[in-house]
Amino acid sequence: MRYPRDDPGHERIATLDIETTATDPAAGELVSIGVGVHDRGDPLADASYETVHRRGDDETALVERALAHLDDAEADRLVTYNGVEFDLPFVADRLDRLGASADLPALTEQPSHLDLFLDRKRRAEEEGSPWPRLEACLEAYGHAPATTVWRGEPLTNARFGEELGPAYLRTLGTETGTRFRAQLTEVVDHYLIGDLEATLALFYADIGEAVEGRYLGTETRFD
């Protein structure tokens, strides 16, 4: 997908988030990757989101598809929440374990890449406080994060890794899992896009720009 830009001087912000079955790449694997793109000055609700999921192929193909979306965005800046120490290293480690590699876009390097977590982590460690979660950072600005309710309980990173991610991967390569996979994809999409929008909203809050999103403050339930 291409992201048309009407004004070549208009700053374009991209964000990236991954979903995995564990935080340790030696124990977990990639399930999905999302890319969000937003033009500053436009309503945040107009942001574009692309989500790519494992679909019977390996993690290398998943990464290649996601990076193609990031390249197509032609963004001026990448903002992430813990992308420097988690998302990008996890991707690189998983590819290395598969005997593959990928050329990350220049956008993922400083100064184009702004990780909203790093300064917060440093301050928390200096204060002896727990590392701040993305949701807590948003709430400090008065934003309520999106809530994805799956099987009667809010979905969290822990539940994704332990329950939803493995359930999705079990549907791959099976004809009987096609319909179930479609249902799970809706859940993954909502959860992933909610995180992407939250990261964009936090970036704008940090620089003092008020925004309203499509997902912030909403709750969507899935059986």
N, C-alpha and C positions, 0 to 999 in steps of 0.2 A: 504494500500500500504506500502511495506517495502522500505527503502532507503538503498541499499547496500553500505557498506563502505569498500573500498579496503585496506586502510591504517588505522589501529586502532589508530594511533597517530595523525591523521589528524583532525584538529579542524573543527567541523561541527557547522554551525550557522543556527538557526531557527528564523523565525519571525511569528507574528500572527497579524491579523487585523480583526475587525468585522464591519459589516454594519447593521445599525439600522434605524428605522423610526423616531427616535428622540434621542436627547442626554440625555434626562431624562428617566431613566428606568421606572418611574411611568407613563409616557405618551407614550413611544415607546416600540418597541419590536425588537428582533433579526430577521434579514432576512437571512444573510449569514455570514460565517466565513471562512477565508482563512489562510492557513499555507504554508509558504515558507521554503525551506531548501537548503543550499548551503555549499559546502566544500571549505574552504579557499585554495587559490592556483589554483582553477579551474576557468575558465571564468564565470563571473556572468550570462552570457547567458545560462549556463548549469544548473542553479538553477532549482529545482523542485517545482511546486506549486500544492496544492490541495485546491479546493474550495468546500464547502458544503453549501447547500441551504435548506431552508424549502421546504418540498415536500409533504405536506398534514399532516405531523405529527407535534408535538408541538416543542417548543424551547428546551426542555430537550433533545430530540433525536438529535437535531441539535448540541448541545453542546457536547454530548457524541461522536458523529461521528468526530467532529473537534478535540477533545482531544485525540481520538484514533490515528488520524494522527500525532498529536504532539508527542505522546508517541512512535509511530513507527519510528519517525525521528531519535531517539537516538542521539540528538544533544548535544553539549557541552555547548552551550550558546544560550539564547533567547534574541533577540533584538526587541524592539518595539518602537513606537512613541506614547507616552501617554498611554501605556498599563497599567502602575501602577495605574493611577488615573482615567482612563476611561474604556478601554476595559475589563480588568479583573473584576473591581467592577461592571460594567454593567452586565456582564454575571452572577456574583454571585447574584446580586439584582434580576434579572429576574427569576433565578431559585428559589430563596426564595419566590418570589411572586406566583410561580407556585407550591409551596410546595415541591420542589425538591432541590437536592444539588449535587455537583460533587466534586470529589477529584482532585484538580488541580495538574498537574505534579510538581515535585520538581524543574523542570527547570524554573517555573514561579516565584520562590522565589530568593531573593538575596543570594549569589553573582552571581548566574547563569543568572539572568534576568537583562539586562541592558536597561533601558528606556532612549532613546536618547533625550527625551523631558524635563526631570526634571531639569537638569542643565541650559538648555536654558530658561526655564520658570523662574527659580530663578534669572538669570541674567537680564531678561527682566523686572521683577518686581522691581529689585534694580535700574534699569535705568528709570523706569516709562514708559517702551515701551510695545506695544502690544505683546501678546504671539506669538512666531514665528510659522508659518505654515510649515509643512513638505516640501511643494513645494518651499517655500522661502529659506529654509535651503539648499536644493539641488542646487537651482539656485546660491546661494552664492559660491558654489564650481564649478560652470560652467556646471552643469548638468541640462538639461531641463527635467522636469517630463513628463510622458506620459499623453496624453490628450484623454479622451473618449468623443466624441461628440454624443449626443443623442437628436433626434428630433430637430436638427439644432443648439443646444447650448452645450457648454462644461458642462459635468456633474460635480457637486460639491457635498460636503457633504450635503449641504442644499437641493439641488435638489433631491438627493437620498432619503433623509428623507421625503420630501414633495411629491415627484412624483414617482420616480422609485420604491422605496421600497413598498409603498402602492399598486402600480399597480401590482407588482409581487405577493404580498400576496392575492390580489383579484382573482388571477387565481387558487389558491389552492382549491382543492375539487370540481372542475368543469371540466366536460369532454370537454366543449367548450374552456376552457382556456389552454388546453394542448399545442397547437401549439404556442399560444401567450406567454406562459410561457417559451417555448424553446427559443424564440426570445429574451425575456427579460434576460434570463440566460446568453446569450452571452454578453450582455451589462454589467451585474453585474460582470461576470468573468473578463472582460477586465479592468474594473474600480478597482476591488479588487486586481487583480494581479499587476496592475500598482502601487498600494500603497505598496504592499508587496515588489516589486523590489525596489521601491524608498527608503524604510526603510533599506533594505540591502545595497543599494548604499551609503546612508548617513552614515551608520556604517563604511563602508570601507573608505569613504572620511575622516571621523573623525580620523581614525588611519593612514591616509596617504597612503592608497593603491588605486591605479588607477584601475577602472573597467569600462567595457562597458556592458550594458545590452541589452536585447531583446526589451524592451518597452521604455526605456528612450529616450526622444526626438521624439517619434512617436505620430501620431494622427490617431485615427481610428474612423470612422463615422458609426453610426447606425441610421436607420430611426425610 
